[in-house]
Amino acid sequence: MVKRIVTNIKTDDLSKADLFYHEVLGLETLMDHGWIKTFGNEEEAKVQISFAVHGGNDTEVPNLSIEVDNVDEIYEKMQRSGFEIIYEITDEEWGVRRFFVKDPFGNLVNILSHQ
């Protein structure tokens, strides 16, 4: 049985992850060896991997999907921090409220809350 899936994102500057993943999204630094930095939390998480033809409503398929407690709050923080919003905050017919944003490494991230 799979216990965990970890996403690895290549970068030449680990510090770029701090604002987006730690300060805005609130993830804790779980590991920092100088060459790899891991963010997360101690909550039990579901193991999932998705494959898609498009990202829903004919959007681009995002590299990551991150479920949050309050998507509107995170949306405002992303805007204030100057991150590029690619798909404006939207209530989708399949029961999520979401937006797409580019992280500091150019990855398309789907930030969502279930309604």
Backbone hydrogen bonds, N-H to C=O, Kabsch-Sander energy under -0.5 kcal/mol:
donor,donor_aa,acceptor,acceptor_aa,energy
10,K,8,N,-0.5
16,K,13,D,-1.4
17,A,14,L,-1.7
18,D,15,S,-1.1
19,L,15,S,-0.6
20,F,16,K,-0.7
21,Y,17,A,-2.4
22,H,17,A,-0.9
22,H,18,D,-1.4
23,E,18,D,-2.6
24,V,19,L,-2.5
25,L,20,F,-1.5
26,G,22,H,-1.0
27,L,21,Y,-2.1
28,E,40,G,-2.8
30,L,28,E,-0.8
30,L,38,T,-2.8
31,M,38,T,-1.5
33,H,36,I,-2.5
38,T,31,M,-2.7
40,G,28,E,-2.1
48,Q,46,K,-0.6
55,G,59,T,-3.1
59,T,56,G,-1.4
63,N,108,L,-2.2
64,L,108,L,-1.5
66,I,110,N,-3.2
68,V,112,L,-2.9
74,I,70,N,-1.8
75,Y,71,V,-2.5
76,E,72,D,-2.1
77,K,73,E,-2.0
78,M,74,I,-2.6
79,Q,75,Y,-2.3
80,R,76,E,-2.7
81,S,77,K,-2.0
82,G,79,Q,-1.3
83,F,78,M,-2.1
85,I,83,F,-0.5
86,I,84,E,-0.6
86,I,100,F,-2.2
87,Y,100,F,-1.4
90,T,98,R,-2.6
92,E,90,T,-0.7
92,E,96,V,-3.3
95,G,92,E,-1.7
97,R,113,S,-2.7
98,R,90,T,-2.4
99,F,111,I,-1.9
100,F,87,Y,-1.9
101,V,109,V,-2.2
102,K,84,E,-2.3
103,D,107,N,-2.4
106,G,103,D,-2.1
109,V,101,V,-3.1
109,V,107,N,-0.6
110,N,64,L,-3.0
111,I,99,F,-2.9
111,I,109,V,-0.7
112,L,66,I,-2.4
112,L,110,N,-0.5
113,S,97,R,-2.2
115,Q,95,G,-2.9
